[in-house]
Amino acid sequence: MVMPSRLYTAEQVRSGEKLAAKSKELRMYYLMERAGQAVFAIGMAHFPGTEHWLVCCGAGNNGGDGYIVANLAKSVGINVTVWQVGGVSKIKGDARIAYEHWICAGGQVVLPGEFIPDDVDMVIDGLLGTGLKGDVREETGKIINLINRSGLPVIAIDIPSGLCSDTGTVLGKAVKAAHTVTFIGAKQGLVTGFARDYVGQLHFAGLGVEDIFDELHIPSAWILDKELLTMHLGKRAPSSHKGSHGKGLIVGGGAGMAGALVLASTAALKTGIGMISTVSDPNTVLPVVISKPEVMASGWDDVNNIGKRLDWCNVVAIGPGLGRDSQAEVIYEMIRESELPKVVDADGLYFLARQPSYDAQRVITPHPGEAARLLGCSVSEVEKDRYHAVQDLQNKFGGIVVLKGAGTLVCDSEQCFVCCAGNPGMATAGMGDVLTGIITSFIAQGHSLLNATRLGVLVHSLAADEDAKEYGERGLVASDLFPHLRNLVN
């Protein structure tokens, strides 16, 4: 059950699964059986010692999958309790067939209780599927609360009940699963935003029709795959020199903010840029040079120096520690008017929000708070539909947009990509500066803006995962990424 790189909307899967089954001359009930088998296999593989499963079924097809799971568990001697939410009379179609097979096999169905039986050691969530639009109803919400409070491991069928399959937002309340098994086409809402708190380990089961389904549909988004590194970071020519690998300029480092500039410029060096220069507050120059002598640092007290550096480099980044005073604004305007490829983050985004402009040669890297300012909305609106937010940002500002956060999104005018790497340890100061430096480095080395950004986001998150694997997530700081960055790009 290898996770595919393609992601789809719920509507694409709903309409496409029928066409795919028809093209292979398969009954839809056969797909339901395969879905149940896939969930049962995950249960047996990850929780082999469990003896009593609680299977929670709704009246839709997810409930039908649940009845298949219940029958399979019963057949191998597991004690199974089935809770039916919504009444048996509401079960229709293939789900009804699965229910009747369960009854014929001697299974019983009971109404949900006020508590989960003490000896239950695993829960199967088949309450709600991908068709949920509004908030979870009160009756189902009570069951979700019971499941979440129990502390028991949960396997969600297709999607944790209560999550929106297209956005990943929580519709009132949602089941917190240890594992989620999604079918036929992986749903885009499972991999970004608050969904990351509920999905647990994500598994994919194509049910034998994924090949036909993929042929029939263009993905709504793509997962950034580690294969990108081998595709785009090949061996360097033996005759190459520092000029072969690009010249980058990073503008920032206002008074007291030397660290942001050091992090960004070091990240650029560690990911292979040939030369890196910085322009900053004059008082920042010495700390930068002492921290990283390979950086060519100079002050912005001489405006002509900025022009010379812009003529010298082939990419410019602005924002890390820039500041928001009048001088910073003048410098931002100089950079904005340049025709060079640009990376804009942090305080650069503050000025962009004040004076919006469209630039096809620019990468912007906002976190949700910065995205909200750029779009003139609330952070909650951004997080409610991250796909919509990143597309709005791209439409408004052009170029490549990175919407940072759990399941970082990368969007150009045609495609959207999701980074499933990364961990909560990255929620610490300076991580954004490191990302700015990495993307700047890859642009300088000749990658397109899109590829440089995809590579940058992926390498950044993979480096954090490598460090967390060795030392844990708590206490992870931005500079911890540097040795892992070098390993990954090699």
Secondary structure, 3 states (H helix, E strand, C coil): CCCCCEEECHHHHHHHHHHHHHHCCCCHHHHHHHHHHHHHHHHHHHCCCCCEEEEEECCCHHHHHHHHHHHHHHHCCCEEEEEECCCHHHCCHHHHHHHHHHHHCCCCCECCCCCCCCCCCEEEEECCCCCCCCCCCHHHHHHHHHHHHHCCCEEEECCCCCECCCCCCECCCCCCCCEEEEECCCEHHHCCHHHHHCCCEEEEECCCCHHHHHHHCCCCEEECCCHHHHHHCCCCCCCCCHHHHCEEEEECCCCCCHHHHHHHHHHHHHCCCCEEEEEECHHHHHHHHHHCCCCEEEECCCHHHHHHHHHHCCEEEECCCCCCCHHHHHHHHHHHCCCCCEEECCHHHHHHHHCCCCCCCEEECCCHHHHHHHHCCCHHHHHHCHHHHHHHHHHHHCCEEEECCCCCEEECCCCEEECCCCCHHHCCCCHHHHHHHHHHHHHHCCCCHHHHHHHHHHHHHHHHHHHHHHHCCCCCCHHHHHHHHHHHHC
